[in-house]
Amino acid sequence: MFKPTPNPPATPSTNIDARLADRALSHYNLGPKAISKPVPITPPSNQLSALATQEDALVNAYSLLQSAAATAYENADNQTGANRKVAMGVVHLIEMAQVWIDAVLDKQPASIGG
């Protein structure tokens, strides 16, 4: 008999972070700790020190939105019908957020650091 998919490896080749797995299971009310609340994820301290100003934080957020928009566009290209409309809706929401960030950045005075 022909089997269309190969057997999985005998041992898992990746290590799964138990904290993140527990958080994902808790978020969807799965697993033995379904009642526990998800653990909030905080950015590493080296990223916090890099965000010296509000403008830097907004520029970083804008960069993340650009990546999200590119991902959503790519996803929309591979969809048809209602799924494509949903993906393009996500693109539209991302672009609206980018416009808001642009407006905030345009109103801020330029900071000359020292």
C-alpha positions as CSV (number, residue, x, y, z in Angstrom):
1,M,0.0,0.0,0.0
2,F,1.3,3.5,-0.9
3,K,1.5,6.0,1.9
4,P,1.3,9.6,0.6
5,T,3.1,11.1,3.7
6,P,6.3,10.0,5.4
7,N,6.4,8.8,9.0
8,P,7.3,11.5,11.5
9,P,10.8,11.4,13.0
10,A,11.2,9.0,16.0
11,T,12.3,11.9,18.3
12,P,11.3,15.6,18.0
13,S,14.2,17.6,16.6
14,T,13.1,21.0,18.1
15,N,12.9,22.1,21.7
16,I,9.6,23.8,22.6
17,D,9.6,26.5,25.2
18,A,7.3,25.2,27.9
19,R,6.2,28.7,29.0
20,L,5.1,29.6,25.5
21,A,3.4,26.3,24.9
22,D,1.5,26.7,28.2
23,R,0.5,30.3,27.2
24,A,-0.8,29.1,23.9
25,L,-2.8,26.3,25.4
26,S,-4.2,28.6,28.1
27,H,-5.2,31.1,25.5
28,Y,-7.4,28.6,23.7
29,N,-8.5,26.9,26.9
30,L,-6.7,23.7,26.1
31,G,-4.6,21.4,28.2
32,P,-4.3,20.7,31.9
33,K,-3.9,24.3,32.9
34,A,-6.8,25.6,30.9
35,I,-8.0,27.9,33.8
36,S,-4.7,29.7,34.2
37,K,-4.2,33.1,32.7
38,P,-1.7,33.6,29.8
39,V,1.7,34.9,30.9
40,P,2.3,38.4,29.5
41,I,5.3,38.7,27.2
42,T,7.5,41.6,27.9
43,P,10.1,42.8,25.5
44,P,13.7,42.1,26.4
45,S,15.4,44.9,28.4
46,N,17.9,45.6,25.6
47,Q,15.0,46.5,23.3
48,L,13.6,48.8,25.9
49,S,16.8,50.8,26.3
50,A,17.0,51.1,22.5
51,L,13.6,52.9,22.5
52,A,15.0,56.2,23.7
53,T,12.2,58.4,22.5
54,Q,8.6,58.2,21.6
55,E,9.6,58.9,18.0
56,D,11.9,55.8,18.0
57,A,9.0,53.7,19.3
58,L,6.7,55.0,16.6
59,V,9.3,54.3,13.9
60,N,9.8,50.8,15.2
61,A,6.0,50.2,15.2
62,Y,5.8,51.5,11.7
63,S,8.5,49.1,10.6
64,L,6.5,46.2,12.1
65,L,3.4,47.3,10.3
66,Q,5.3,47.4,7.0
67,S,6.3,43.8,7.6
68,A,2.7,42.8,8.6
69,A,1.4,44.5,5.4
70,A,3.9,42.6,3.2
71,T,2.8,39.4,4.8
72,A,-0.9,40.1,4.5
73,Y,-0.4,41.1,0.8
74,E,1.4,37.8,0.1
75,N,-1.3,35.9,1.9
76,A,-4.0,37.7,-0.1
77,D,-2.3,36.9,-3.4
78,N,-2.7,33.2,-2.6
79,Q,-6.4,33.4,-1.7
80,T,-9.6,33.6,-3.6
81,G,-13.1,34.7,-2.9
82,A,-14.1,35.5,0.7
83,N,-10.7,34.5,2.1
84,R,-9.0,37.1,-0.2
85,K,-11.5,39.7,1.0
86,V,-10.6,39.0,4.6
87,A,-6.9,39.2,3.8
88,M,-7.3,42.5,2.0
89,G,-9.3,43.7,5.0
90,V,-6.3,43.0,7.2
91,V,-4.1,44.9,4.7
92,H,-6.5,47.9,4.8
93,L,-6.4,47.9,8.7
94,I,-2.6,47.8,8.7
95,E,-2.5,50.7,6.2
96,M,-4.9,52.7,8.4
97,A,-2.6,52.2,11.4
98,Q,0.3,53.3,9.3
99,V,-1.5,56.6,8.4
100,W,-2.1,57.2,12.1
101,I,1.5,56.7,12.9
102,D,2.5,59.0,10.0
103,A,0.2,61.7,11.4
104,V,1.8,61.4,14.8
105,L,5.3,61.5,13.5
106,D,4.6,64.5,11.3
107,K,3.3,66.5,14.2
108,Q,6.3,65.8,16.5
109,P,9.1,68.2,16.5
110,A,12.4,66.8,15.2
111,S,14.6,65.7,18.1
112,I,18.3,66.7,17.9
113,G,20.0,64.4,20.4
114,G,23.1,65.1,22.3
